[in-house]
Amino acid sequence: MSQTSDPVQEALARYCAAAYDKNVDAFVSLYADEVHVFDMWNSWELRGIGAWRDMAMGWFSSLGDERVVVTTRDVVSSGNGELALGHATLTYTAVSSDGKELRSLDNRITLALRRVGNEWKIFHEHTSGPIDHKTMKGTIKRGGSR
């Protein structure tokens, strides 16, 4: 897929913008009504656009004056005329209202999109981070080889 017509790249760009703007409607518009998410945080899974909207509202409202800058790297995608799959590493960096970086974490994401009319919608999303076998704690910073 060319970069300009890559639905995974486009979805991730819109995801990053919606997160920074804390725009629930723009964020949720990326997803199909029947979205099924295996999220890394709190819940084993979220089913349906209503549950996903509630998650986004909670996330964005918890930020107060902070913003989240989401950056992507190592994006890989493939697809055909009706389906697209991709994965990437996302870095979420919290910044204060004056632009100071406060904290960050890395997250792995896999997306499955389908064409709905003239739009691409995410119908499945899976986020994760590796678990340290000794401590049983999640790793939230990418380390090791690329």
N, C-alpha and C positions, 0 to 999 in steps of 0.2 A: 504494500500500500504506500502511496506517496504521502509525504508528511502533511500536505495540504488537505488531503481527503481521508486522513486516518481518523476514524471515529474514536479510537481509544485516546489518541493524542488530544483531540478536540474535547472529549469528555473530561480528561484530566485538567486541561487548561481552564475549562469552565468551573470545575470543582475547586481549583485553586482560587479563582476570582471570587466565587460565591463564599468560600470560607473566609477570605480576607474581608469581604464586605459584610460578613455575618448576615447574608441574605438567604433566609430559609426558603423562600419561594424559588429563587434561582437554583439553590442547591437541590431541592426536591425535584425540580423540573428535569433533572438529569436521569431520573429513575422511572422505571415502569411501575404501574399501579401494583402489580403483584411481586414487586422486588423481594428478594430473599437475601438477607445479609448475615454472614458470619463475621461479626464484629469482634475486634480484639478487646473491647472494653465492656465490662459489666455483664452483658447479656450473652448467652450462648448463641442466640440468633434473634433476628428481627424479621418479621414477615409482614409485608404489605406497606404501602406508602404512608399510611397513618402512623404506624409504629416508627418508620424511618423519619417522618416529619417531627414526631415527638422527640426523637433522639437529637435531631438537628436543633430544634428549639432549645432543648436543655443545654446542649454544647455551646451554642452561640450566646445564650443568656448568661452562662456561667463565666463568660470572659470579661464581663464588666467593660472597662475602658480599653482593655487589651485587644489586639488584633492577632490573627494567626496567619503567618506567611507560610504557605505550603509550596514546597518546591519538589520537582520530580527529577528522577535520574534513572538511567538504565531501563527506559521504557521499551518494551518489546510487544509487538502486536501482530496479529494476522487475522485474516477473515475473508469472507466472500461477499456476495451481494446482500445477504440477509443477516449474517452473524459476524461478530467481531469479538476476539478475545485478546486480552493483554495483561501484562503484569509490569510492575515498577516498584521502585523504592520511593516513598514519600518522606520528606522531612517537614515536620511541623515546628515552626519557631514562633513562640509567643513574643510579641513586641509591645512595649508600653506605648502610651499615647504620645510620648515624645520620641518614639522610634528606637528605644533601647531594647536590645535583645535580652530576654529574661530567662528563657529555658528552651530546650528543643528535644525532640525525640524523632526516631526513625520508625517507619512502619512499612511492612511489605503489603502490597495490594494486588489482587487479581480481579479483573473485571470481565464480565460476559455481557455483551450488548446485542440487541436485536433491532432491526429496522421496524419502526412503527410509523407508517405513512412515510413522510419525508424526513423523519427524525430518527436518531439513534437513541435508544433508552437502555440504561443499565438494568438488567433483570436479575443479575446475581453479582454480589461483591463479597470478597473474602479478604480480611485483613489479618495479619499475624506478625508475630515476632518470635524468635527462637526462645526456648526455655532452657535455662542452665540446669543441667541434671543434678548438680550438687546442691544448689540452693532452691531449686524449683521456682525461681523467679524469672519473669520475662526480661529479655534483653531489649532495651529501647534505644540503643545506639548501635549503629552498624559498625562492625569491626572486622578484622581479618581481611582476607584477599577479596578482590573484586572479580 
